[in-house]
């Protein structure tokens, strides 16, 4: 069973707005580890470049979630990984 959730923030917001959500989710289950992964700082506008960067930084066996652009990237990364 997966015991880690990675949250990706929205465009231009940084990780701070996601911190209350991460804390609330962490409080629901003592075994769940919730982390917030900052979005890549890339000059590229190519979605595949962003996904490549996230795929390298985020472990394979985790739950993914996100807000706005972070949600879209989480969905695309999960689809890429076949989960």
Order of alpha helices (4+ residues) and beta strands (2+ residues): beta-alpha-beta-alpha-beta-alpha
